[in-house]
Amino acid sequence: MLNEYSFDDVYIRHAIDKNPDGKDFTMHIHDRCEIYFFISGNVEYLVEGSKYPLAENSLMIMRPAEAHSPKINGGGTYERYAVNFPLDLLKGIDTEMRLMAPFTNRILGKDNMFSAEEFDTKLVHRLFSEMCSDNDDYGKRLTINTHLIALLDLINRAWSEKKKTGQKRQSTAERIVMYVNDHLTEDISVPQLAEHFYLSASQFNRVFRQATGAAPWDYVIKKRLTLAKELLRKGISAQEVAESCGFKDYSVFYRAYTKHFGHPPKHSQMN
């Protein structure tokens, strides 16, 4: 079952899969923020090399270009709510972007999850339920905008209360993902990356896929394309964007961009 609604750059959904198949859930990267509220299922969430075992009423946040993937670990009904929205959605109201601090002021793949003990789960459930409820178009937009502000305020308060217990030692997978992101637009290859971490190519592929839910090169391409879309929206020419995002051949960039987003690069410059 899927109940969804979208307007402008906001997209909200309530989804229920009674018999989820792990093959249907792959790594994805958005150009918008996401708030994900887990209701039920046997699911582990992968975000940029970090693993988050989900419990009932767990809440996840992801910022633009933060790769994430649900990993289905068994049977049982998989139910969740999610809303995607632009990072600057509330810029006119929150000029200092304070409500967006939990999305922007943290390390990639870190502190993505809030447990049920960290916020008012009944209120969060009600906010999502009302945002997905039947209403006329104007009423639905009004509800989503007002409830999203309340939801972001709750998250910001919970994030501010998180105790900073010091930096934990990074796992190999976390170091690999961070290194790939630091060198995303450079001339890199899987053999070079494997050699850098003293792993064979097959070991590197296995570790990376377990950490992110995607093959290394698929991850790199999707990350580069997401960055490209952001640069195109700033008015930079498609040729310059292709080069700055690590694509040596413009035709390769053009085909990859069109296939991934469903429209050519020029379309992103006009919208």
C-alpha positions in Angstrom: 0.0 0.0 0.0 1.3 3.5 -0.9 -0.3 6.8 0.0 1.7 9.6 -1.4 1.3 13.3 -2.2 3.7 15.9 -3.7 3.7 19.6 -4.4 6.5 21.9 -5.5 9.6 20.1 -4.1 7.9 18.4 -1.2 7.0 14.7 -1.3 5.4 12.7 1.5 4.4 9.1 1.6 3.0 6.4 3.9 4.0 2.9 2.6 3.2 -0.6 3.8 4.8 -3.7 2.4 3.3 -6.9 3.9 5.9 -9.1 2.2 8.9 -6.9 1.5 11.5 -8.2 -0.9 15.0 -6.9 -0.2 15.7 -6.8 -4.0 13.1 -4.0 -4.3 15.0 -1.7 -1.9 18.3 -0.3 -3.3 20.7 2.4 -2.4 19.4 5.9 -3.3 20.5 9.5 -3.2 18.2 12.5 -3.1 18.8 16.1 -3.8 16.5 16.9 -0.9 16.4 16.3 2.8 14.5 13.3 4.1 12.8 12.5 7.4 11.9 8.8 7.7 9.7 7.4 10.5 9.8 3.6 11.0 6.7 1.9 12.2 7.3 -1.9 11.8 9.4 -4.5 10.1 12.8 -6.2 10.4 14.9 -3.6 8.8 18.5 -2.2 9.1 19.3 1.2 7.6 22.6 1.8 5.9 23.8 5.4 5.6 27.2 6.2 4.2 28.9 3.2 5.8 27.0 3.4 9.1 24.5 0.7 10.1 21.4 1.5 12.1 19.2 -1.4 13.3 15.7 0.1 13.4 13.3 -0.4 16.3 9.6 0.6 16.4 9.3 4.4 16.2 12.9 5.0 15.2 13.3 8.2 13.2 16.0 8.8 10.6 17.2 12.0 8.9 19.2 12.3 5.7 20.5 15.5 4.1 20.9 16.0 0.3 23.4 13.7 -1.4 23.6 11.4 1.7 23.4 7.9 0.3 21.0 5.6 2.2 19.4 2.2 1.8 17.0 0.0 3.8 18.2 -3.6 4.3 15.4 -6.1 4.8 16.5 -8.7 7.3 13.4 -10.9 7.4 9.7 -11.2 7.1 7.0 -9.1 8.7 5.0 -6.1 7.6 7.3 -3.2 6.7 5.6 0.1 7.4 7.1 3.6 7.4 6.4 7.3 6.7 8.8 9.6 4.9 8.9 13.2 3.7 11.4 14.8 1.3 11.9 18.6 1.1 14.5 21.1 -0.1 17.2 22.2 2.4 16.1 25.8 2.0 12.3 25.2 2.3 12.0 27.4 5.4 14.6 30.0 4.5 12.0 32.7 4.5 11.0 31.8 8.0 14.2 30.5 9.5 16.7 32.8 7.9 19.6 31.4 10.0 18.7 27.8 9.1 18.7 26.8 12.7 16.1 24.1 12.2 18.3 22.5 9.6 21.3 22.1 11.9 20.6 18.4 12.5 20.9 17.9 8.7 23.9 20.2 8.0 26.0 20.3 11.2 27.1 16.7 11.4 29.5 14.3 9.8 28.3 12.4 6.7 26.5 9.2 7.9 26.7 10.0 11.6 23.9 10.8 14.1 21.2 9.9 11.5 19.0 8.0 13.9 16.9 9.0 16.9 15.4 6.3 19.1 11.9 6.4 20.5 13.3 7.5 23.8 14.6 10.8 22.3 11.3 12.4 21.2 7.6 12.3 21.6 6.7 9.4 19.4 2.9 9.8 19.6 3.2 13.4 18.4 5.5 12.4 15.5 3.1 9.7 14.5 0.2 12.1 14.6 2.0 14.7 12.6 2.9 12.2 9.8 -0.6 10.7 9.9 -2.3 14.1 9.5 0.1 15.1 6.7 -0.9 12.0 4.8 -4.7 12.2 5.6 -7.3 13.0 3.0 -8.0 16.7 2.5 -8.5 19.2 -0.3 -5.3 20.3 -2.1 -5.1 23.7 -0.2 -5.7 22.1 3.1 -3.2 19.3 2.5 -0.5 21.8 1.6 -1.3 23.9 4.7 -1.1 20.8 6.9 2.2 19.6 5.5 3.9 23.0 5.8 2.8 23.6 9.4 3.4 20.1 10.6 6.8 19.9 8.9 7.9 23.0 10.9 6.7 21.2 14.1 8.5 18.1 13.1 11.7 19.9 12.4 11.5 21.7 15.7 11.2 18.3 17.6 14.1 16.9 15.7 16.2 20.0 16.4 15.5 19.7 20.1 16.3 16.0 20.2 19.5 16.6 18.3 20.6 19.4 20.6 20.1 17.0 23.6 22.3 14.2 22.2 25.3 13.6 24.4 28.7 14.1 22.8 30.7 11.1 24.1 33.7 11.7 22.0 34.7 10.4 18.6 34.5 6.7 18.2 37.1 4.9 16.2 35.9 4.5 12.6 35.5 1.1 11.0 37.2 0.2 7.8 33.9 0.6 6.0 33.3 4.1 7.4 36.8 5.2 6.5 36.3 3.8 2.9 33.1 5.7 2.4 34.5 8.9 3.8 37.6 8.6 1.6 35.5 8.0 -1.5 33.4 11.1 -0.8 36.5 13.2 -0.2 37.9 12.2 -3.6 34.6 11.8 -5.4 35.3 14.0 -8.4 38.9 12.9 -8.9 40.3 10.3 -11.3 39.6 7.3 -9.1 38.9 3.6 -9.8 38.0 0.6 -7.8 41.4 -1.0 -8.1 43.1 2.2 -6.9 40.7 2.5 -4.0 41.2 -1.2 -3.0 45.0 -0.8 -3.1 44.8 2.3 -0.9 43.1 0.3 1.8 45.3 -2.8 1.3 42.3 -4.9 0.1 41.8 -7.0 -3.0 39.2 -5.6 -5.5 36.8 -8.3 -4.5 37.3 -7.6 -0.7 36.8 -3.9 -1.4 33.6 -4.5 -3.4 32.2 -6.7 -0.7 33.0 -4.3 2.2 31.6 -1.4 0.3 28.4 -3.1 -0.7 27.8 -4.3 2.8 28.3 -0.7 4.1 26.2 1.2 1.5 23.9 -1.3 -0.2 25.5 -0.4 -3.6 28.4 -1.4 -5.7 31.3 1.2 -5.5 31.1 2.6 -9.0 27.3 2.8 -8.9 27.6 4.8 -5.7 30.3 7.1 -7.2 28.2 7.8 -10.4 25.0 8.5 -8.5 26.9 10.9 -6.1 28.5 12.7 -9.1 25.2 13.1 -10.8 23.5 14.5 -7.7 26.3 17.0 -7.4 26.0 17.8 -11.1 22.3 18.6 -10.7 23.1 21.0 -7.9 25.7 22.8 -9.9 23.4 23.0 -13.0 20.7 24.7 -10.9 23.3 27.4 -10.0 23.6 28.2 -13.7 27.0 26.6 -14.5 27.2 25.2 -18.0 26.7 21.5 -18.6 30.2 21.1 -20.1 31.8 22.7 -17.0 29.7 20.6 -14.7 30.6 17.4 -16.4 34.3 18.2 -16.1 34.1 19.4 -12.5 32.1 16.3 -11.4 34.7 13.8 -12.7 33.3 13.0 -16.1 36.1 13.1 -18.7 33.7 12.5 -21.7 30.7 14.8 -22.0 28.7 12.3 -23.9 29.1 9.8 -21.1 27.9 12.4 -18.6 25.0 13.3 -20.8 23.8 9.7 -21.2 24.2 8.9 -17.5 22.4 12.1 -16.4 19.5 11.6 -18.8 19.1 8.0 -17.7 19.3 8.7 -14.0 17.0 11.8 -13.9 14.8 11.1 -16.9 15.7 14.4 -18.6 18.9 16.0 -20.1 21.2 18.3 -18.2 19.8 21.4 -19.8 16.4 20.7 -18.3 17.9 21.1 -14.8 19.3 24.5 -15.7 15.8 25.7 -16.7 14.1 24.5 -13.5 
